[in-house]
Amino acid sequence: MATTSAPRRTAGTLTAAGDLLRALAAPVRIAIVLQLREGERCVHELVDALAVAQPLISQHLRVLKSAGVVHGERHGREVMYRLVDEHLAHIVVDAVTHVEEGGSAARGEHREEA
């Protein structure tokens, strides 16, 4: 039986993917992505939906924006935020679904690094 290996990725690609995952690795940022998956939102809508203080929402949006996860567009006095693309929502939704379905993290199991 022939085995195939995963395609090799450049160090730059792997580093960028790690940076993206780190940007998504906070519960509030996960919640923001899930909200933006439903459509664009302004800061006060995110504050109301998530019951988190406005300065904290703004701080997390800055992290997500610098990581290229969200884009903000000014409409009058408000900035409307949206996801840059649906791939990002899939990453978050898949992780949340995995945990909700009893994935290893939900059971407290950890795999040893090879």
N, C-alpha and C positions, 0 to 999 in steps of 0.2 A: 504494500500500500504506500503510495507516494504521499509525502507530507508537504504542505506548502507553508511558507512562513509569511508573517505579516509584512506588508511593504515597509521598507526602511524609511524613516522620517529624519529630516535634518534636525540638528540640535536646536536651531532657531525655532523651528515649528513646535518642537516639544516644549521648549521654554515658554513660548507664547501660549500654548495650550494650558500649561501649568499656571501661568499668570491669570488666564481667563477663569480657570476653575477656582483659584484663590479669591478672585473678585466675587464669585458666586457663593462662596463658602461662609456666608453669615445668614442666620435665620431671617433677619429683616430684609436682606437683599433678595433672598429666595421669595419672600412674601411679595416684594415689589415686583419681581419678574412675573409672578403668578397674576398679580393685578394687571400689569401691562399686557399680559397675554390676552386679556379680555378687550383691550383697547387703550388708546392713549389716555393719560391722566395728568392732572396738574398736582402740585405738591399738596395742596389742601385736600384734594380728593384722596390721596394716599394717606395723609394724616388721619382723616375720618375713617377710611376703610380698615386701617391697620392699628388704630388707637396708639400711635407712636408720636412723640413730640416732633414738631416741625423741624427743629434744628437737626435732629437725628435722621429724619427722612432725607433732608437736604444733603447731609454728610454721606449717607449711603448712595444717593443718586450721583454724587460727585465721583465716588469710587466706580460705580457702574458705568458712568459716562467716560471716565478716563480709560476704562478697560474695553471700551467699544461695545458695551452691552446695550446701552440706551442712548437715544438721541433726544435732545431737547430743542424745541422750536418755540420762539416767543410769539405769543398772540396777545397783543395789547400789554397788560400788566402781568400776565401769567405766562409761564413756560409750560408747554405741554410736552410730556415725555412719552416716548414709545420705544418698543424694542427695535433694535437694528435689524434683526431677522428672526425667523421662526426657529432656526437651529438652536438658539439660546433657550427658548422656551421649552423645547424638547428635552434638553439636557436637564433642566430643573424638574419638569413634569416626570420624566423617567426616574430621577432620583427619589422624588417624593412618593411616586407609585411603588417603587421598590421597597421603601421603608414601610409604607402602609400595608403592603402585601406580606410583610413579615420577613423582609430581606435580612441579611446577616447583621447589618448595623442595628436593626430594630431588636434583634435577639441578643445583642451584646457580644456577638462572635467576631473575632478578628482573625484574618488570615496572616500567616507568617510570610514575610517577604522572602522571595527566592534568592 
